[in-house]
């Protein structure tokens, strides 16, 4: 067995582990700081909206030796507007100019043909009206709202409302960070960006649901024992699925990183940048939030319940009494029995009572 596999097995058995729940205030503080930074970036810098949302024209030239900076000056002089120029992998240029109508675009294309020394018929022009972008934005917001509602309903039924709330907070956290990164980096927000943002919602929930499922199973009959608090079991659930979460996240990030750094950076493919950046940031944020935000938040919400709060008092009192006697209380070390035994012992106890 590999070292990573051995570590995963030991984490699953509870032999080793990290106190994620006990240090939750650190993670909360870090997430709040990142979120505030993202919101400030959005407030100050805003988003660089593509022509799909503000309207304009996109000109695609044949292969040319003209540099990006020089082409930017040509486009600005020809149109009177700021232009965004990208060098594509085949040596051609993608020139984006906002605020152009059809009549003006024909004139700009003719001037670009002269400046770039290419035939005007070889320059492809695409005109986009702002109303189309409004429709895309409206549909995206509608899809996001429907998705959020369905997620809350499903998790509330499959698990419980506290887990649904925690998952919703984690989703909002991931989206805010992703959009904030877009604002800081200055990447253009296009239809590809919207597709990427909607795609990461499912990935963001994946690890969260895995941990929640483990937590649900291990907390069956938890109030019938005095060895572990709810936070103890939640902590073991995170540790037990930690290696799996890391493996799935790394495997998902590798091809996305290829799209972002090779496809977008080397080949200069603009659409790949738009989709891959949102996917890369969203996947990383989703893995982080499932471990450091969603599960600790569930533990905080659950330990407000009277029964779980009373359980915590009993467990802590038992540990304090054991400490006063100089003994190690059960459940304090990771090497003790699995929390899943809680549910098994409770079920065996009920079966014995029925047989008696």
N, C-alpha and C positions, 0 to 999 in steps of 0.2 A: 504494500500500500504506500502511496506517495506521502510525503510529509504533510501536504495540504489536506489530503484525504484523511490521514491520521488525526490531524487537528480538527477536521470537521466531525469525525466520529467522537473525539473527546469532548468537543463542544456540545454535541447532541446528547451525550450521556451525562453532561453536567460536571465533568471532571475538572474542566477549566472554564474560564469565562471572564467577561468584562462587565462591570456594573454600569450598563447603559442607563437604567432607570434611576439609579442613585445619583448620577451626574447629569440628569435631565435639564437642570437649570442652566448648565453650561451650553447645552445644545439649543435650548430655547433662546438664550441670549444671543448665540451666534446666528441663529436663523432670523431673529428680529433685526439684528444689525445688517445682515445681508438684504433682508426685505426692505428695510428703510433706505439702504443704498440704492436698491433697484427703483424704489418709488421716487427718490430724489432725482435719479438719472432720467426717469420718465418726465418728471416735472420740469427739469432744467433743459435737457437736450431734446426730449421728445423722441418720436420715432421717425425714421427716414422712410416715408411712405413711397412706394413705387408708383409708377404711372397707372397701374391697374386701379389704384384708389384715388389718384388726383387727376388723371387724364393726361394725355400727351402723345408723343410719337416715339417709336423705336426704329432706328435705322441699323441695318446689318450690312456691312460692306464686304466686298471680296477681300482676299488676302492682300495686305499692304504692309509697307515698311515704315509707315508713319507711326510715331510713338504715341502712347496713350495721352501724354501731356499735350503734345502738339494737336492731336485730334480733339481734345477737350477745348482748346482755344479756338479751333476752327468752328466747332459746333456752337460755342458761345457767341462768337462773332456773327455766325449765320442766322441764329435764332433769336438772339437777344435774351436768352434764358440760360440758367446754369445747366450744365450737361454732365451726365455720368457716362464714362467711357470704360469699357472692359475689353481686354485683349482675349480673344477666344483661342482655343487650342490649335485651330488650323491657320492661325495668323490673321484672321479677319477681326473686325472691330464691331462691337455692339454699342451703339450710341443712343443714349436715352435722354430725351428732352421733354420736360413737363410743360403743360399749358399751351400746346400747339393744336390748332384746328387743321382740317384737311387742306384748305387753301394754302396756309402758311407752310405746311409740311412739304408740299411740292416744291416751293421756293427754296426751303432749307436743303432738301435733297439735291437740288441742282447746284447750289453753292458748295455743298460738301463734295460733290463729284468733281468739281473744278479744283478745290483745295487738295483733295486726296489723289487727284490725277487718276480717277477710275471712271468708267462709263456710268452715266446716271442710271441706265437700265439694270446695271448690276447691283445697285443699292436697293435692298428690300426695305420697304417702309410699312410699318404697322401703326395704325391710329387707334387709340383706346380712349373712350369717353369716360368721364368720372362717374357717370350713373351706373356703369357696369361694376365699378369698384364698390359703389354703395350697396349694390345687390349682393355682391360676394361677402362684404362685411356683415350685412344683415343676416344672411344665411349662416355665416360662421358663428355669430352670437347666438342665433336660434339653436344651432346644433350643439353649442357649448352648454346652453341652459338646459336643453332636453337631456343631454348626457349627464349633467350634474344631478338632475332630479332622479333619473333612472338609477344612478349609482347609489344615491342615498336610500331610495326605496329598496333596492336589492340587498344592500348591506344590512339595512335595518331588519329585513326579513330573514336573511341567511345567518346573520350574527346577532347584532342588537344595535339600538340607535346610537349608543356611545361610540361604537366602532364606525358607524356611518358618519358621525360628526367628525371624528378624528381623520378619517379618510378624506372627507371634504376639505378640511383645513389643510391637509397635506397636498391635495390637488391645487388649491389656490396658492399655496406656498410655491409649488413647482412652476406654475404658470407665471407668477409674479417675477420669480428669479429669471426665468427664460426671457420674458419680455424685457426685463431690466438689462440683461446682458446684451440683447439686441440694441437697446438704446445706447449703452456704453460703447459697444464695438462700432456702431454706426452702419451695420448691415441694412440693406434695403428690405423693407417689408413688402413681400409680394404674395401672390397666390400660393407659391411654394412654402412660404413661411406659415401661412394659415394651415396648410395641409400638415406641415410638421408639428405645429402646436396641437392640432386635433389628434394626431397620431400618438403623441407622447402621453396623452391622458390614459390610454389603456396600459402602456408600459409603466406609468407611474403607479397604477393600482396593483400591478402584478405582485411585486414583492410584499406590498402591504397586506394583500389578501392571504398570501402564504403564511405570514407571521400570525395574522388574525386567526386563521384556521388552526394553527398549532396551539395558540393561546386558548381558543375555545375548547379544544379537546382536553387540554391539561388542567383546566379550571373546573371541570365537572366535579361537583361535590367538594369544592374547596373549603366550604365553611364547616365541614364535618371533621376537620383536623386542625392541629395547632402547630404545625411545623413551618408552614410557609405563608407569607402574606401574598396578596394578589400581585404586588410589585415584584416579589421574588419569582413568581411563576412567569410573569411577563418578561422579566429579564432572561430567564432560561429559554423562553420561546425565541427571543431575538438571537441569543447565542446559538441555539440549536439549528437555526436556519441561516446563520451568518455566512458560512462558506458557500452555501447554495446561492444566496443573494449576490455575493461577490462574483461567483463564477458566471451566473447568468448576465449580470451587468457588464462584466468585462467582455464576454462573448458578443453581447449586443453592441457595445461601444466600438469594438475593433473595426467592423465594416463601416460604421458611421464615420469613424475617424478617418478611414480611407477616403470616403467621399468628401469630407471636409478639407483635409490637408493635402490630399493628392488630386482628387477630382477638382476641387475648388481652387486650391492654391497653385498647383502646378499647371493644370490644364486650363485654368481660368474660366471654368464653367459657372456662370452666375447662378443659374437655377439650383445647381448642386449646393452652392454656398447657402442659399436661402433655406433649403430643406434640411441639410445636414447640420447646420449650426443649432437650429431649434431642436432637432433630435438629440444631438450630442449633449447639450446643456440639460434638456428635459430628462433624458435617461439618467444622467448623473444625479440630478436633483431628486428624481423619483426614488433612486436607491437610497440616497441620504435620508429623505423624509420618512421612508417606511421604517427605518431603524431608529432615527434620532427624534422624530416628531410624532408620527402616528401612534406607535405603540406606547411610548411614555405618556402621551395625552390620554389614551384609553385607560392606563393605570391610574392617572390622576382623577379621571371622571368616575371610574369604578370605586375608588376608595372614598368617595363621597357617599356611597350607599351605606345605610345603617348596618347591614349585615357584614359587609366587607370591612367597614370601619371597626366594628366590634371584633372581627377576626384579627385585624391588625393589632388591636390592643391586647388580645389574648396571646398572640404569638410573641409580641415584644415583652409582655409580662413574664412569659415562660422563659424567654432568653435572659431577661434580667435576673430572674431567680437562679437560673443555671450559672450565670456569670458570678453571682454572689457566692455560690458554692464552689467556684473555681472549676466548673465543668463547662464543656462545650455544648451549647444547646443544639438540638437537632434542627437541621435545615439551614444552619449558618454557613456551612462550607459547600462548595460546588461538588465535592465528592460524595455528598449524601445521595440518597435514592432519588430517582427521577420524580418531578412533580406530577407526571402522568399517573404515578401510583396513587395519587390522591383519588382520582376518579375510580380506579380499579378497586382500591380498598373500600371505598364507599359502596360500590356495587356489590362486592363480596360480602360486606357487612349486612346489607339489606337482604341478600340471598340467605345468609346464615340465620337471620331473624325469621325469615319465612319458613325455613326448614325446622327451626326450633318451635 
